[in-house]
């Protein structure tokens, strides 16, 4: 890259951060990584590994995919939601100049001592954007440092993704009447997007099933009085989901590929189970995620189950939409401000 083009690109990058910001445009599940070829060869495995999380649908699908682009195209990618710039501070190029322009002399000296650094900048060029800068003087150490900090890097993009998708789900017309009906009838509720309806209510079995079609996305809530300790164990939750499957009618849980993790669902400590579901007679199946938790306020245990059926297409965005819905669940009349876009992976 010539000196003139480097100066022009640097001016464009700096000016973009000062102008009136528009929303980021483009795919929310693609991470554009800009790096020189020599830098890419050193860090590509580490960055691709960072974004290797995903689900079986039944094929394995990543939540995010990385798309590597040459550094001289950087100005074309400042409009996208997810951007990573990797710079070797030993080089003289636009990325190095741009990163150095953001750093104080003290910070630059610290990087020289540590040889590597990571920075996350929200909404730098566009609203709803996550920009991560990965830089240093020792590329071999930088690769291992990325792997050490991969959970932190992933969490930055995942949090921003959930914020964008939350706004997408609830910025249009929302089914507030359904939310009010659920509260008045069962003393629990959640926020319902515009294209979801109640498919089935079965008060005798403490079961409510909501969903939408094309692609088919289903979410159900089951509950029981007191602490249902068996639901809060892997084997007990599997058995509970088999019972829920009979309420869906002929839905089974595939025993292979089951996964379990204890994590937060909004304000609750929950057991999360994930894997594949299938229909006993029809050629149907796909990913599911199930949460089980105990709510002290109402003295009830809950199971929130989510499924997607979208054969031949990518399922990950839709199962994540359902998890965002699940994070709006509440057992109080007023909404907890923390119950929004808090999904973690």
Buried (B, 14 or more C-beta within 10 A) or exposed (E): BEEEEBEBBBEBBEEBBEEEBEEBEBBBBBBBBBBBEEBBEBBBEBBBBBBBBBBBBBEEBBBBBBBBBEBBEBBEBBBBBBBBBBBBBEBEBBBBBBBBEBBEEEEBEEBEEEBBBBBBBEBBBBEBBBBBBBBBBBBEEBBEBBBEBBEEBBBBBBBBBBBBBBBBBBEEEBBEEBBEBBBEEBBBBBBBBEBBEBBEBEEEEBBBBBBBEEBBBBBBBBBBEEBBEBBBBBEBBBBBBEEBBEBBEEBBBBEEEBEBEEEBBBBBEBBBBBBBBBBEEEEBBBBBBBBBBBBEEBEBBBBBBBBBBBEEEBBBBBBBBBBBBBBBBBBBEEBEEEBBBBBBB
